[in-house]
Amino acid sequence: MERVNALAARAREGIDEAIRSTGARACVTGGGSLFRVHFKASPPMNYREAFPTPEESRQLGMLLDHLFEQGFLMINTCTAAVSTVTGAAEIDALVAAVESGFRRIQRGT
């Protein structure tokens, strides 16, 4: 359990860094083995705040499509759970795909 939680923390930290490096208007939340990407400037405090605007939904769809193209399948809220078969290499590849997705969204392509 500790290993899986540490990998999820690695994902959250990496996605946070991707947000900073790209200037994306986004945040990542989660705990334990879970994480979720939101196209909001700060973490939502309740489910109402987590509900995406039409523009956030558009960006989320772009990110999910990009991640799928990169070999990552995530549910429609961009929420993920790290599993026991996941390793550091997969987390690092996911973070890189999220970062390139943020850059793609900023370009509008």
C-alpha positions in Angstrom: 0.0 0.0 0.0 2.8 2.4 0.8 4.4 1.9 -2.6 1.2 2.6 -4.4 0.5 5.7 -2.4 4.0 6.9 -3.0 3.6 6.4 -6.7 0.3 8.4 -6.7 2.1 11.2 -4.7 4.8 11.1 -7.4 2.1 11.6 -10.0 0.4 14.5 -8.1 3.8 16.2 -7.6 4.8 15.7 -11.3 1.4 17.0 -12.5 1.8 20.0 -10.2 5.2 20.7 -11.7 3.7 20.3 -15.2 1.1 22.9 -14.3 3.8 25.3 -13.1 6.0 24.8 -16.1 3.3 25.2 -18.7 1.3 27.9 -16.9 -1.8 25.8 -17.3 -4.9 27.0 -15.3 -5.3 23.7 -13.6 -4.7 21.9 -10.3 -4.4 18.3 -9.1 -6.1 16.9 -6.1 -6.2 13.5 -4.4 -4.8 11.4 -1.6 -3.6 7.9 -1.1 -3.6 6.1 -4.5 -6.0 8.5 -6.1 -5.6 11.8 -8.1 -7.7 14.0 -10.3 -6.8 16.8 -12.6 -9.1 19.9 -12.6 -9.0 22.8 -15.0 -9.4 25.2 -12.1 -6.8 27.6 -10.6 -7.3 26.2 -7.1 -8.5 22.9 -5.7 -12.3 22.7 -5.4 -13.5 22.5 -1.8 -16.7 20.6 -2.5 -18.5 18.8 -5.3 -20.2 22.0 -6.6 -16.9 23.7 -7.0 -15.5 20.6 -8.8 -18.3 20.7 -11.4 -16.6 21.9 -14.7 -17.7 24.9 -16.7 -18.3 24.4 -20.4 -14.8 25.7 -21.1 -13.2 23.5 -18.5 -15.2 20.5 -20.0 -13.8 21.3 -23.4 -10.2 21.4 -22.1 -10.8 18.3 -20.1 -11.9 16.5 -23.2 -8.8 17.7 -25.1 -6.6 16.4 -22.3 -8.4 13.1 -22.2 -8.1 12.6 -26.0 -4.4 13.5 -25.8 -3.8 11.1 -23.0 -5.6 8.3 -25.0 -3.4 9.1 -28.0 -0.4 8.7 -25.7 -1.6 5.3 -24.4 -3.4 6.3 -21.2 -7.1 5.7 -20.7 -8.7 7.8 -17.9 -12.3 8.2 -17.0 -14.2 11.3 -18.1 -13.3 13.3 -14.9 -9.6 12.8 -15.4 -9.5 10.8 -12.2 -7.1 7.9 -11.7 -6.2 5.3 -9.2 -2.6 3.9 -9.1 -2.6 0.1 -9.1 -0.1 -2.4 -7.7 1.2 -3.2 -11.2 2.1 0.5 -11.8 5.8 1.5 -11.6 7.7 4.7 -11.6 8.3 4.5 -15.4 4.5 4.5 -16.0 4.0 7.4 -13.7 6.8 9.4 -15.3 5.3 8.7 -18.8 1.9 9.8 -17.6 3.2 13.0 -16.2 5.1 13.7 -19.4 1.8 13.0 -21.4 -0.1 15.4 -19.1 2.5 18.1 -19.6 2.4 17.7 -23.3 -1.4 17.8 -23.2 -1.4 21.1 -21.2 1.0 22.5 -23.9 -1.3 21.3 -26.7 -4.4 22.8 -25.0 -2.6 26.1 -24.7 -1.8 26.0 -28.5 -5.4 25.2 -29.2 -4.6 22.2 -31.3 
